[in-house]
Amino acid sequence: MLDVMALGSRYGRIPALVGVDLRVAPGELVALVGANGAGKTTLLRTISGVQPASDGQIRFDGQELARLSARKRVQLGIVQVPEGRQVFGPMTVEDNLLLGAFARGSRDGLEPVLAMFPALAERRCQLAGTLSGGQQQMLAIARALMAAPRLLLLDEPSMGLAPRLVAEIFAQIAALKARGTTILLVDQNARAALAIADRGYVMETGHIVLHGPAADLLRDPQVQQAYLGL
């Protein structure tokens, strides 16, 4: 579904991505792990069109994305859940969800999405800014689902959450994968991300330095020492 080839991106003169190759097949959950500043968020932003590419190619179902705006990429089915949740606090849960469906021009997915997130269904008229951190993260994911994504880009969904809520969020992500959603997941919690992934990539300073089946990466001594605290 997604082919990233020799991708580069810069912030001014500073390279943030260098020669990145990455693939995601339909129905896969692929985890992207690495230290802060490795380029993981930049890679997601470049795929979604928020950050411009300086080199290389991004193909989605064989279509080159280089000249397509972020809005066009959403219409193709590439939808990103940004780092830090970024829900619209003064608006209700339901209105946040409906904004997620803006590009589709339909609210048909509202009830099915609320059924997937009972905690949001109970709070559909509550202001998003009054939700807990875990509930806001669920809302950010649910809002993305309202856009009917073919490829869901998740950026640090466990950031700032208590361990119990982290487990709940990863259970929701695993459930999405079980429903057939194709996911590219970035998270500092490398162990949890790789535990639910099919395959994984490890980034350092804008480069992919390791990749393979997620189970193999979990057992890799280099990954264990650098990212799993072993």
Rosetta blueprint (number, residue, H / E / L):
1 M L
2 L E
3 D E
4 V E
5 M E
6 A E
7 L E
8 G E
9 S E
10 R E
11 Y E
12 G L
13 R L
14 I E
15 P E
16 A E
17 L E
18 V E
19 G E
20 V E
21 D E
22 L E
23 R E
24 V E
25 A L
26 P L
27 G L
28 E L
29 L E
30 V E
31 A E
32 L E
33 V E
34 G E
35 A L
36 N L
37 G L
38 A L
39 G L
40 K H
41 T H
42 T H
43 L H
44 L H
45 R H
46 T H
47 I H
48 S H
49 G L
50 V L
51 Q L
52 P L
53 A L
54 S L
55 D E
56 G E
57 Q E
58 I E
59 R E
60 F E
61 D L
62 G L
63 Q E
64 E E
65 L L
66 A L
67 R L
68 L L
69 S L
70 A H
71 R H
72 K H
73 R H
74 V H
75 Q H
76 L H
77 G L
78 I E
79 V E
80 Q E
81 V E
82 P L
83 E L
84 G L
85 R L
86 Q L
87 V L
88 F L
89 G L
90 P L
91 M L
92 T E
93 V H
94 E H
95 D H
96 N H
97 L H
98 L H
99 L H
100 G H
101 A L
102 F L
103 A L
104 R L
105 G L
106 S L
107 R L
108 D L
109 G L
110 L H
111 E H
112 P H
113 V H
114 L H
115 A H
116 M H
117 F L
118 P H
119 A H
120 L H
121 A H
122 E L
123 R L
124 R L
125 C L
126 Q L
127 L E
128 A H
129 G H
130 T H
131 L L
132 S L
133 G H
134 G H
135 Q H
136 Q H
137 Q H
138 M H
139 L H
140 A H
141 I H
142 A H
143 R H
144 A H
145 L H
146 M L
147 A L
148 A L
149 P L
150 R L
151 L E
152 L E
153 L E
154 L E
155 D E
156 E L
157 P L
158 S L
159 M L
160 G L
161 L L
162 A L
163 P H
164 R H
165 L H
166 V H
167 A H
168 E H
169 I H
170 F H
171 A H
172 Q H
173 I H
174 A H
175 A H
176 L H
177 K H
178 A H
179 R L
180 G L
181 T L
182 T E
183 I E
184 L E
185 L E
186 V E
187 D L
188 Q L
189 N L
190 A H
191 R H
192 A H
193 A H
194 L H
195 A H
196 I H
197 A L
198 D L
199 R E
200 G E
201 Y E
202 V E
203 M E
204 E E
205 T L
206 G L
207 H E
208 I E
209 V E
210 L E
211 H E
212 G E
213 P E
214 A H
215 A H
216 D H
217 L H
218 L H
219 R H
220 D L
221 P H
222 Q H
223 V H
224 Q H
225 Q H
226 A H
227 Y H
228 L L
229 G L
230 L L
